Amino acid sequence: MTDAPMTAQAASTATAGDILSSHLTAQAGAFLRALPTAVGEVGARPGAGVVPPAGTADLLRAVRRIGGLLHTFGATFEQTWAQESRTELRWLLNLLALEPGYVRRAARLLGALDALSGSETDGAGMLAGHAGVPKARALLDRQLTLARTRAHSTVLQELRSARLHALADRMTLLVADAPLLEAAGGRAGAVLLPQAAAAFGALTASAQQLPLRRAATPYGGDGLRRLGAVPAARGEVDADAALAADDAPWHRVRILVKRARYALEVCGRPAVELDELDGVLGRHQEAADAAVTASTAARTPRITPATAYVLGVVHADQRLEVEAARYAFGRRWPELPPGLDGWLEIPPAEGWGYTPAPRTA
């Protein structure tokens, strides 16, 4: 079986197993091709690029799609194998995303601090000339560089482990023979569409639970003053726990958006709008994580009040970025087709079995 997409004529008589095998073969092949390059890139000195190197980006892309396919269409696979594969793929995904995440966070926080403290032609930043800026910048840079270096060492150690070799062997077997159940022998539409519809149903249900009314103003100041449901705690409410609880539903929706995107790819439909929505929620998550880092740095022992104040301003700036992303999501979400049926009205890109070209970062 090749990596080429199936033609519309062949797809009309394809079984669910044919479609899933075609996608898994393509993505497992991409995984195996990108793995040596990614390992070599990680083996180099810690990088400073905001975008992951090409090999690592290709590997992450394949891992996400295989994992999403196994989750959405898991009922057609041998259950134990599918669960074990998803667990191992999630481990590799988290591992490879660790160091680039710290690099992007450093770029985001230091860039925000430089903008807040700069003097541009359109006016000075609110921290321009503040005595705490140099020490706050040095503290953030030092802490994030240390975290990135530790992440790099962890990734190097794990990429030499037997666990990665076992996962590569699993992907090699996947190219030749996916462990499908008898149900995969049915017609593609009858078997796969209900499972894809369930992925869209989960996304719609989660999106309806988001506080979109609170996020409906561009400034989003109310979102900074009043959070949503706060988890029960003993004694006083912990600020970090409250913010984490407020962010969690949005992070969950991002995962569901990705699964819906990958389900559409299996159905051969374009998912440009979901791709854009994923980008919006990606900015939301990175701003939320950056705010946590600024808050943690502000609690570093023995720093000056001026340094802590500057870090507090950076924290507030990132929470404004969070609210801006929520506003952008609220503007885009109502414009999308409701449920899978709306997306299926879009003409197929290449019919069942279509595998899109890799995205360019």
C-alpha positions in Angstrom: 0.0 0.0 0.0 1.4 3.4 -1.0 1.2 6.8 0.6 -0.8 8.2 -2.4 -4.4 9.3 -1.8 -7.2 7.1 -3.2 -9.1 8.3 -6.2 -12.7 9.2 -5.9 -13.7 6.1 -8.0 -11.8 3.8 -5.8 -13.1 5.5 -2.7 -16.7 4.9 -3.6 -16.3 1.2 -3.0 -13.7 1.4 -0.2 -14.3 -0.1 3.1 -13.6 1.6 6.4 -10.5 -0.6 6.8 -9.2 0.6 3.4 -9.6 4.2 4.3 -8.0 3.9 7.8 -5.2 1.7 6.5 -4.4 4.3 3.8 -4.2 7.1 6.4 -2.2 5.0 8.9 0.2 3.9 6.2 0.9 7.4 5.1 1.3 8.8 8.6 3.3 5.9 10.0 5.6 6.2 6.9 6.0 9.9 7.7 6.8 9.0 11.3 9.5 6.6 10.3 11.1 9.0 7.8 11.1 11.9 10.2 12.3 10.0 13.3 16.0 9.8 12.4 16.1 13.5 11.5 14.3 14.5 14.6 16.7 12.5 16.8 19.6 14.1 15.1 18.2 17.6 15.6 17.6 17.0 19.3 21.1 15.6 19.6 22.5 18.9 18.5 23.0 21.7 21.0 19.9 23.2 22.5 18.2 25.3 19.8 17.0 28.9 20.1 14.5 28.8 17.3 10.9 29.5 18.0 9.7 27.1 15.3 10.8 23.4 15.8 13.3 22.1 13.2 11.8 20.4 10.1 12.3 16.8 11.2 10.8 17.4 14.6 7.9 19.3 13.2 7.2 16.5 10.7 7.4 13.9 13.5 5.0 15.9 15.7 2.6 16.2 12.9 2.5 12.5 12.2 2.2 11.6 15.9 -0.7 14.0 16.4 -2.6 12.5 13.4 -2.0 8.9 14.2 -3.1 9.5 17.8 -6.2 11.5 16.7 -7.2 8.8 14.2 -6.8 6.0 16.8 -9.0 8.1 19.3 -11.8 9.1 16.9 -12.0 5.8 15.0 -10.9 3.6 17.9 -14.0 1.3 17.7 -12.6 -0.2 14.4 -9.2 -1.2 16.0 -8.2 -3.9 18.5 -8.8 -2.0 21.7 -5.8 -3.0 23.7 -3.4 -2.2 20.9 -5.1 1.1 20.2 -4.9 2.2 23.8 -1.3 1.2 24.2 -0.4 3.0 20.9 -2.2 6.2 22.0 -0.4 6.1 25.3 3.0 5.8 23.7 2.3 8.4 21.1 1.1 10.9 23.8 4.4 10.2 25.6 6.5 11.0 22.6 4.3 14.1 21.7 4.8 15.6 25.2 8.5 14.8 25.2 9.2 16.4 21.8 7.1 19.5 22.5 8.8 20.2 25.8 11.9 22.1 24.7 10.3 24.0 21.8 7.6 25.1 24.3 10.2 26.7 26.6 11.8 28.4 23.6 8.5 29.9 22.5 7.6 30.9 26.0 10.9 32.7 26.5 10.4 34.5 23.2 6.9 35.5 24.2 7.7 36.8 27.7 11.0 38.6 26.8 9.3 40.1 23.7 6.4 41.3 25.8 8.7 42.8 28.4 10.8 44.5 25.8 7.6 46.0 24.2 6.3 47.2 27.6 9.6 48.8 28.5 10.4 50.2 25.0 10.2 53.7 23.7 8.7 53.7 20.3 7.6 56.5 17.9 4.0 56.0 18.9 4.7 56.3 22.6 6.6 54.8 25.5 5.7 51.5 27.1 4.1 51.5 30.6 7.4 50.1 32.0 9.7 52.4 30.1 12.5 53.4 32.4 11.3 51.3 35.3 14.1 50.2 37.6 12.8 46.6 37.9 12.9 45.8 34.2 16.6 44.7 33.8 16.4 42.3 36.8 13.0 41.0 35.8 14.3 40.3 32.2 17.5 38.6 33.6 15.4 36.5 36.0 13.0 35.3 33.3 15.8 34.6 30.9 17.8 32.6 33.5 14.9 30.5 34.7 13.6 29.7 31.2 17.1 28.9 29.9 17.6 26.5 32.8 14.2 24.9 32.2 15.0 24.5 28.5 18.4 22.9 29.2 16.8 20.4 31.6 14.2 19.6 29.0 16.9 19.1 26.4 18.7 16.6 28.7 15.5 14.7 29.4 14.7 14.4 25.7 18.2 13.2 24.9 17.9 10.5 27.6 14.5 9.3 26.5 15.3 9.2 22.8 18.0 6.7 23.6 15.5 4.5 25.6 14.1 1.2 24.6 10.6 2.8 24.8 11.2 4.8 21.7 12.6 1.8 19.8 9.5 -0.2 20.8 7.3 2.6 19.4 9.3 2.7 16.2 8.8 -1.0 15.8 5.1 -0.5 16.4 4.9 2.1 13.7 6.9 -0.3 11.3 4.3 -3.0 11.8 1.5 -0.4 11.4 2.7 0.3 7.8 2.3 -3.3 6.9 -0.8 -4.4 8.8 -3.1 -2.4 11.1 -4.9 -4.5 13.7 -8.5 -3.8 12.5 -11.6 -5.4 13.8 -14.3 -7.1 11.7 -16.4 -4.0 11.7 -13.7 -2.3 9.5 -14.9 -4.4 6.6 -18.1 -2.3 6.3 -18.6 0.5 3.9 -16.6 3.6 4.7 -19.6 5.9 5.1 -21.6 3.6 7.3 -18.7 2.9 9.7 -16.6 6.0 9.8 -19.2 8.9 9.5 -20.9 8.1 12.9 -17.6 8.1 14.6 -16.5 11.3 13.0 -19.9 12.8 13.9 -19.3 11.8 17.6 -16.0 13.8 17.5 -17.9 16.9 16.2 -20.6 16.3 18.8 -18.0 16.3 21.6 -16.5 19.5 20.2 -19.9 21.3 20.0 -20.9 20.2 23.5 -17.6 21.5 25.0 -17.7 24.8 23.0 -21.2 25.4 24.3 -19.9 25.3 27.8 -17.4 28.0 27.3 -18.2 31.5 28.7 -18.4 33.1 25.3 -20.7 35.8 26.5 -18.0 36.9 29.0 -15.4 36.8 26.1 -17.6 38.8 23.7 -15.8 42.1 24.3 -12.5 42.9 22.6 -10.8 44.2 25.8 -12.0 41.4 28.0 -11.4 43.3 31.2 -14.2 41.4 32.9 -12.4 38.2 32.2 -9.5 39.4 34.3 -11.6 40.5 37.2 -14.1 37.6 37.4 -13.3 34.0 36.7 -15.7 31.2 35.9 -16.2 28.2 38.2 -13.5 28.1 40.9 -12.6 24.6 42.3 -13.5 24.1 45.9 -10.4 24.6 48.2 -9.7 24.5 51.8 -9.3 28.0 53.2 -8.6 30.8 50.8 -8.9 30.3 47.0 -5.5 29.7 45.3 -5.0 32.2 42.5 -3.1 29.8 40.3 -5.6 27.0 40.8 -8.5 29.4 39.9 -6.8 30.5 36.7 -6.0 26.9 35.8 -9.6 25.9 36.3 -10.7 28.9 34.1 -8.3 27.9 31.3 -8.9 24.2 31.4 -12.1 24.1 29.3 -10.5 26.2 26.6 -7.5 23.8 26.5 -9.9 20.9 26.2 -11.7 22.5 23.3 -8.4 22.8 21.5 -7.8 19.1 21.8 -11.3 18.5 20.4 -10.7 20.9 17.5 -7.6 18.9 16.6 -9.5 15.6 16.6 -12.3 17.1 14.5 -9.7 18.4 12.0 -8.1 14.9 11.7 -11.6 13.3 11.3 -12.3 15.7 8.4 -9.0 14.7 6.8 -10.1 11.1 6.9 -13.4 12.1 5.3 -11.5 13.9 2.6 -12.9 17.4 3.5 -10.8 20.5 3.8 -10.5 21.9 7.4 -9.0 25.4 6.9 -11.4 27.0 9.4 -10.6 24.4 12.1 -6.9 24.9 11.3 -7.3 28.6 12.0 -9.4 27.9 15.1 -6.6 25.6 16.4 -4.1 28.5 15.9 -6.3 30.8 17.9 -6.5 28.3 20.8 -2.8 27.6 20.5 -2.1 31.3 21.2 -4.5 31.1 24.1 -2.7 28.2 25.6 0.8 29.7 25.1 -0.3 33.0 26.7 -1.8 31.2 29.6 1.3 29.1 30.2 3.5 32.3 29.9 1.4 34.0 32.5 2.0 31.1 34.9 5.7 31.4 34.3 5.7 35.1 35.0 3.6 34.5 38.2 6.0 31.8 39.4 9.0 34.1 38.7 7.4 36.9 40.7 7.4 34.5 43.8 11.1 33.9 43.6 12.6 34.5 47.1 14.6 37.6 47.8 13.8 39.6 44.6 13.2 43.3 44.9 9.6 44.8 45.0 10.4 46.6 41.7 11.3 43.3 40.0 8.1 41.6 41.3 6.0 44.6 40.1 7.4 44.3 36.6 6.7 40.6 36.5 3.2 41.3 37.7 2.7 43.6 34.8 4.0 41.0 32.4 1.6 38.5 33.9 -1.4 40.9 33.4 -0.2 41.5 29.8 -0.3 37.7 29.1 -3.7 37.3 30.6 -4.9 40.1 28.3 -3.5 38.0 25.4 -5.6 35.1 26.8 -8.7 37.2 26.7 -7.9 38.4 23.2 -7.7 34.8 22.0 -11.0 34.0 23.6 -12.6 37.0 21.9 -11.2 35.8 18.5 -12.5 32.3 19.1 -16.0 33.7 20.0 -16.0 35.6 16.7 -15.0 32.6 14.6 -17.0 29.7 16.2 -20.5 30.8 15.3 -19.5 31.0 11.6 -18.5 27.4 11.4 -20.8 24.7 10.0 -22.9 23.1 12.8 -21.8 19.4 13.3 -20.3 17.0 10.8 -23.2 17.3 8.3 -22.4 20.9 7.6 -18.8 20.0 6.8 -19.8 17.1 4.6 -21.6 19.5 2.3 -18.2 20.9 1.4 -17.0 19.2 -1.8 -14.3 16.6 -0.9 -10.7 17.5 -1.6 -9.7 14.1 -3.0 -12.4 11.8 -1.8 -12.1 9.2 0.9 -8.5 8.6 1.9 -7.2 12.0 1.1 -4.0 12.9 3.0 -3.3 16.7 3.0 0.2 18.1 2.4 2.2 19.0 5.5 1.6 22.5 6.9 4.4 25.0 6.6 5.1 26.6 10.0 
